Structures are given as C-alpha cells and as structure tokens.
Amino acid sequence: MLDKKHEIAMTDWDYARLFNGLFNLSGGNPGYAINLWLAGIKKISGDTLFMSMFTNKEISFTENLPQNEIYYILQFILHRRFSVKSLSAILQNDIEDTERTVRILMQKGILTEKFPEVYSLNPALEIHIVKKLKSLEIL
C-alpha cells in the first residue's frame, strides 16, 4: 500500500509518479534511492508493505563546519571509508587528533562506524553534504 492506495488500485501513472519522484529526490544516485525507498516503509504486516510517498526535506547545516572537519569529510567523500590509522596516515596527522575529530564527526551524525573501527559518511547525509560542499565550491 502506498499512502492509502492499495497496489491493485494503482495505475501506471501512479507507478511512474512514484519512481520519477524517487529518481528526482536521489539525483539518480542508486544507493541514495535505495535508502529513500527503505525510509518510505512504515510497517510490514503479513504480506502487505505499507509505504508513504517520499518528500523532499532539505537538510540544512546551521553551523559552519570548522576547516579541519571539512578536510576529513572531503577524504571520506573521495575514499569512502577509513580506519583511524589509515586516515591519520593520509592526512599526516597524529592518531590522537584524528581519533578526536572522528569522534566529533560521529557525535554530529556525519560519520558512522561501518565495520568495527572503520568509518564512513552517514549514507542518509552523504548526498546533502556533497551538495553543500559543491555549493560552497569546496568540492
């Protein structure tokens, strides 16, 4: 069921509108489209999947990120995931400073621990972070 419309009652236009909206919101990014699809699932009861239509909720960054955090975020955009040791080596930084900054970015919700001691950008925020950095002409 999509919103309050059962699959049987959905027309081809309804499906086109659903997938067109999904494509537009994700900017054609398949990974983000999958996350949007999963976020649209409200509950599953028996063999019925209850979904709501996707909405375009812009995420704004109210605080200006410090320059050193932006350097870290750029590395995660370019290389996808890091351990603290490998990130520290690439940035030629002390491991303690790297650990502190990674912890701060995790507390802000920008990073997540993908595997034990391996960090990556939060997939729900990644596309928004990239857009923001592009708008600031940093990326």
LUMMIKE-34472 format. One record per residue: x, y, z of N, C-alpha, C, O in turn; residue number from 0. Coordinates in steps of 0.2 Angstrom, whole numbers, plus 5000, padded with zeros to 4 digits. Layout:
BEGIN
ATOM neast nnorth  nup caeast canorth caup ceast cnorth  cup oeast onorth  oup fidren
ATOM     X      Y    Z      X       Y    Z     X      Y    Z     X      Y    Z    NUM
...
//
This chain:
BEGIN
ATOM neast nnorth  nup caeast canorth caup ceast cnorth  cup oeast onorth  oup fidren
ATOM  5004   4994 5000   5000    5000 5000  5004   5006 5000  5009   5007 5004      0
ATOM  5003   5011 4996   5006    5017 4995  5002   5023 4998  4996   5024 4995      1
ATOM  5004   5026 5004   4999    5030 5007  4993   5026 5009  4993   5022 5013      2
ATOM  4987   5028 5006   4981    5024 5007  4978   5020 5001  4973   5018 5001      3
ATOM  4983   5020 4996   4981    5017 4990  4984   5010 4989  4990   5009 4990      4
ATOM  4979   5005 4988   4982    4998 4988  4985   4997 4981  4983   5000 4976      5
ATOM  4989   4992 4981   4993    4991 4974  4988   4989 4968  4989   4991 4963      6
ATOM  4983   4986 4970   4978    4984 4965  4975   4990 4962  4973   4990 4956      7
ATOM  4974   4996 4966   4971    5002 4963  4976   5007 4960  4974   5012 4957      8
ATOM  4982   5005 4960   4987    5010 4957  4987   5009 4950  4987   5003 4947      9
ATOM  4988   5015 4946   4988    5015 4939  4995   5015 4937  5000   5016 4941     10
ATOM  4997   5015 4930   5003    5016 4928  5006   5023 4929  5012   5023 4931     11
ATOM  5002   5028 4929   5004    5034 4931  5006   5035 4938  5011   5038 4940     12
ATOM  5003   5031 4943   5005    5031 4950  5012   5028 4951  5016   5031 4954     13
ATOM  5013   5023 4947   5020    5020 4947  5025   5024 4944  5030   5025 4947     14
ATOM  5023   5028 4939   5028    5032 4936  5029   5038 4940  5035   5040 4941     15
ATOM  5024   5041 4944   5025    5046 4948  5029   5044 4954  5034   5048 4956     16
ATOM  5028   5038 4957   5032    5036 4962  5040   5035 4960  5044   5038 4964     17
ATOM  5041   5032 4955   5048    5031 4953  5051   5037 4950  5058   5038 4951     18
ATOM  5048   5042 4947   5050    5048 4945  5052   5052 4951  5057   5056 4951     19
ATOM  5048   5052 4956   5049    5056 4962  5055   5053 4966  5059   5057 4968     20
ATOM  5056   5047 4966   5062    5044 4969  5068   5045 4965  5073   5047 4968     21
ATOM  5068   5045 4959   5074    5047 4955  5076   5054 4956  5082   5056 4956     22
ATOM  5071   5059 4956   5072    5066 4957  5075   5068 4963  5080   5071 4964     23
ATOM  5072   5065 4969   5075    5066 4975  5082   5063 4976  5086   5066 4980     24
ATOM  5084   5057 4973   5090    5054 4974  5095   5057 4969  5101   5056 4970     25
ATOM  5093   5061 4964   5098    5064 4959  5101   5059 4955  5106   5059 4952     26
ATOM  5097   5053 4954   5100    5047 4950  5105   5043 4954  5107   5038 4951     27
ATOM  5106   5044 4960   5111    5040 4964  5107   5034 4967  5103   5035 4971     28
ATOM  5109   5028 4964   5105    5022 4966  5106   5020 4973  5101   5018 4976     29
ATOM  5111   5021 4977   5112    5020 4984  5107   5024 4988  5104   5022 4993     30
ATOM  5107   5031 4986   5103    5035 4990  5095   5034 4988  5091   5034 4993     31
ATOM  5094   5031 4982   5087    5029 4980  5085   5024 4985  5079   5023 4987     32
ATOM  5089   5019 4986   5088    5013 4990  5086   5015 4997  5082   5013 5000     33
ATOM  5090   5020 5000   5089    5022 5006  5083   5026 5007  5079   5025 5012     34
ATOM  5081   5030 5002   5074    5033 5002  5069   5028 5002  5064   5029 5005     35
ATOM  5069   5023 4998   5064    5018 4997  5063   5015 5004  5058   5014 5006     36
ATOM  5069   5013 5007   5068    5010 5014  5065   5014 5019  5062   5012 5023     37
ATOM  5067   5021 5018   5064    5026 5023  5057   5027 5022  5053   5029 5027     38
ATOM  5054   5025 5016   5047    5026 5015  5043   5020 5018  5037   5021 5018     39
ATOM  5046   5015 5020   5042    5009 5023  5040   5011 5030  5045   5012 5034     40
ATOM  5034   5011 5031   5031    5012 5038  5030   5006 5042  5032   5006 5048     41
ATOM  5028   5001 5039   5027    4995 5043  5026   4989 5038  5024   4990 5032     42
ATOM  5027   4983 5040   5025    4977 5036  5020   4973 5040  5022   4971 5046     43
ATOM  5015   4971 5037   5010    4967 5041  5008   4961 5036  5005   4962 5031     44
ATOM  5010   4955 5038   5009    4949 5034  5013   4950 5028  5019   4950 5028     45
ATOM  5009   4950 5022   5012    4950 5016  5011   4957 5013  5011   4958 5007     46
ATOM  5009   4962 5017   5007    4969 5015  5013   4974 5017  5014   4974 5023     47
ATOM  5015   4978 5013   5020    4983 5014  5017   4990 5014  5014   4991 5009     48
ATOM  5017   4993 5019   5014    5000 5020  5020   5005 5019  5024   5005 5023     49
ATOM  5019   5009 5014   5024    5014 5012  5020   5021 5012  5014   5022 5011     50
ATOM  5024   5026 5013   5022    5033 5012  5026   5036 5006  5032   5034 5005     51
ATOM  5023   5041 5002   5026    5044 4997  5032   5048 5000  5032   5051 5005     52
ATOM  5037   5048 4996   5044    5052 4998  5043   5059 4997  5039   5062 4993     53
ATOM  5046   5063 5002   5045    5070 5002  5052   5073 5002  5057   5070 5004     54
ATOM  5052   5079 4999   5059    5082 4998  5060   5087 5004  5058   5093 5004     55
ATOM  5063   5084 5009   5065    5088 5015  5072   5090 5015  5077   5086 5015     56
ATOM  5074   5096 5013   5081    5098 5013  5084   5099 5020  5081   5101 5025     57
ATOM  5090   5096 5020   5094    5096 5026  5098   5103 5026  5102   5103 5021     58
ATOM  5098   5107 5031   5102    5112 5031  5107   5112 5037  5106   5109 5042     59
ATOM  5113   5114 5035   5118    5114 5040  5118   5121 5044  5121   5126 5041     60
ATOM  5116   5121 5050   5115    5128 5053  5122   5130 5056  5123   5136 5056     61
ATOM  5126   5126 5057   5133    5128 5059  5138   5128 5054  5138   5123 5050     62
ATOM  5143   5132 5054   5148    5132 5049  5153   5126 5052  5155   5127 5058     63
ATOM  5155   5122 5048   5160    5117 5050  5167   5119 5050  5168   5123 5046     64
ATOM  5170   5118 5055   5177    5120 5055  5181   5117 5049  5180   5112 5047     65
ATOM  5186   5121 5047   5190    5119 5041  5193   5112 5042  5193   5108 5037     66
ATOM  5196   5110 5048   5199    5104 5049  5194   5098 5048  5195   5093 5045     67
ATOM  5187   5099 5050   5182    5094 5049  5180   5093 5042  5179   5088 5039     68
ATOM  5180   5099 5038   5179    5099 5031  5184   5094 5027  5183   5091 5023     69
ATOM  5191   5095 5029   5196    5091 5026  5195   5084 5027  5196   5080 5023     70
ATOM  5192   5082 5033   5191    5075 5035  5185   5073 5031  5185   5067 5028     71
ATOM  5180   5077 5030   5174    5075 5026  5176   5074 5019  5173   5069 5016     72
ATOM  5180   5078 5016   5182    5078 5009  5186   5071 5008  5185   5068 5003     73
ATOM  5190   5069 5013   5193    5062 5012  5188   5057 5012  5189   5052 5008     74
ATOM  5183   5057 5016   5178    5052 5016  5174   5052 5010  5172   5047 5007     75
ATOM  5173   5058 5007   5169    5058 5000  5174   5055 4995  5171   5051 4991     76
ATOM  5180   5056 4995   5185    5054 4990  5186   5046 4991  5187   5043 4986     77
ATOM  5187   5044 4997   5189    5037 4998  5184   5032 5001  5186   5026 5002     78
ATOM  5178   5035 5003   5173    5031 5005  5173   5029 5012  5168   5030 5016     79
ATOM  5178   5025 5014   5179    5023 5021  5186   5023 5024  5191   5022 5020     80
ATOM  5187   5023 5030   5194    5024 5033  5194   5020 5040  5189   5021 5044     81
ATOM  5199   5018 5042   5201    5017 5049  5204   5023 5051  5207   5027 5047     82
ATOM  5205   5024 5058   5208    5030 5061  5215   5030 5059  5218   5035 5057     83
ATOM  5218   5024 5059   5226    5024 5057  5227   5026 5050  5231   5030 5048     84
ATOM  5223   5023 5045   5224    5025 5038  5222   5032 5036  5226   5035 5032     85
ATOM  5217   5035 5040   5215    5042 5039  5221   5046 5042  5222   5051 5039     86
ATOM  5223   5044 5047   5229    5048 5050  5235   5048 5046  5238   5053 5045     87
ATOM  5236   5043 5043   5242    5042 5038  5241   5047 5032  5246   5050 5030     88
ATOM  5235   5047 5029   5234    5051 5023  5234   5058 5025  5237   5062 5021     89
ATOM  5231   5060 5030   5232    5067 5032  5238   5069 5036  5239   5075 5037     90
ATOM  5243   5064 5037   5249    5066 5040  5248   5069 5047  5250   5075 5048     91
ATOM  5243   5066 5051   5241    5069 5057  5242   5064 5063  5243   5058 5061     92
ATOM  5243   5067 5069   5243    5062 5075  5237   5058 5075  5231   5060 5074     93
ATOM  5238   5052 5077   5232    5047 5078  5227   5050 5083  5221   5049 5083     94
ATOM  5230   5053 5089   5225    5056 5094  5221   5061 5091  5215   5062 5093     95
ATOM  5224   5066 5087   5220    5071 5084  5215   5068 5079  5209   5071 5079     96
ATOM  5217   5063 5075   5212    5060 5071  5206   5057 5074  5201   5057 5073     97
ATOM  5208   5053 5080   5203    5050 5084  5198   5055 5087  5192   5054 5087     98
ATOM  5200   5060 5089   5196    5066 5092  5191   5069 5087  5185   5069 5088     99
ATOM  5194   5070 5081   5190    5073 5076  5185   5068 5073  5179   5070 5072    100
ATOM  5187   5062 5072   5182    5056 5070  5176   5056 5075  5171   5055 5073    101
ATOM  5178   5056 5082   5173    5055 5087  5168   5061 5087  5162   5060 5087    102
ATOM  5171   5067 5085   5167    5073 5085  5162   5073 5079  5156   5074 5079    103
ATOM  5164   5070 5073   5160    5069 5067  5155   5064 5068  5150   5064 5066    104
ATOM  5157   5059 5072   5152    5054 5074  5146   5057 5078  5140   5055 5078    105
ATOM  5148   5061 5083   5143    5064 5088  5139   5068 5084  5133   5069 5086    106
ATOM  5141   5072 5079   5137    5076 5075  5133   5072 5070  5128   5075 5067    107
ATOM  5134   5066 5069   5130    5061 5065  5132   5061 5058  5129   5058 5053    108
ATOM  5138   5064 5056   5141    5065 5050  5144   5058 5048  5144   5056 5042    109
ATOM  5148   5055 5052   5151    5048 5051  5147   5043 5055  5144   5044 5060    110
ATOM  5148   5037 5052   5145    5031 5056  5151   5026 5056  5155   5026 5051    111
ATOM  5150   5021 5060   5155    5015 5060  5152   5010 5056  5148   5006 5058    112
ATOM  5155   5009 5050   5153    5004 5045  5154   4997 5047  5150   4993 5047    113
ATOM  5160   4996 5049   5163    4990 5052  5167   4992 5058  5168   4997 5059    114
ATOM  5169   4987 5062   5172    4988 5068  5179   4992 5066  5183   4990 5063    115
ATOM  5179   4998 5069   5184    5003 5068  5186   5005 5061  5191   5008 5059    116
ATOM  5180   5005 5057   5181    5008 5050  5175   5012 5049  5169   5010 5051    117
ATOM  5176   5018 5047   5171    5024 5047  5169   5026 5040  5174   5026 5036    118
ATOM  5163   5028 5039   5161    5031 5033  5156   5037 5034  5154   5037 5040    119
ATOM  5155   5040 5029   5150    5045 5029  5143   5042 5031  5141   5037 5028    120
ATOM  5139   5046 5034   5132    5043 5036  5128   5043 5029  5128   5049 5026    121
ATOM  5126   5037 5027   5123    5037 5020  5117   5042 5019  5115   5044 5013    122
ATOM  5113   5043 5024   5107    5047 5024  5109   5055 5023  5105   5059 5020    123
ATOM  5115   5056 5025   5118    5063 5024  5122   5065 5018  5124   5070 5016    124
ATOM  5125   5059 5016   5131    5060 5011  5129   5064 5005  5133   5069 5003    125
ATOM  5123   5063 5002   5121    5067 4996  5120   5075 4998  5122   5079 4994    126
ATOM  5118   5076 5004   5117    5083 5006  5123   5086 5008  5124   5092 5006    127
ATOM  5128   5082 5010   5135    5085 5012  5138   5087 5005  5141   5092 5005    128
ATOM  5138   5082 5000   5141    5084 4994  5138   5090 4991  5142   5094 4988    129
ATOM  5131   5090 4991   5128    5096 4988  5130   5103 4991  5132   5108 4988    130
ATOM  5131   5103 4998   5133    5108 5002  5140   5110 5000  5141   5116 4999    131
ATOM  5144   5105 5000   5151    5107 4998  5152   5109 4991  5157   5114 4990    132
ATOM  5148   5107 4987   5148    5109 4980  5146   5117 4979  5148   5121 4976    133
ATOM  5140   5118 4983   5138    5125 4983  5143   5130 4986  5143   5136 4984    134
ATOM  5147   5127 4991   5152    5132 4994  5159   5132 4989  5163   5135 4991    135
ATOM  5158   5128 4984   5164    5127 4979  5170   5125 4982  5176   5126 4981    136
ATOM  5169   5120 4987   5174    5117 4990  5176   5110 4987  5181   5107 4987    137
ATOM  5170   5107 4984   5171    5101 4980  5169   5102 4973  5169   5097 4969    138
//
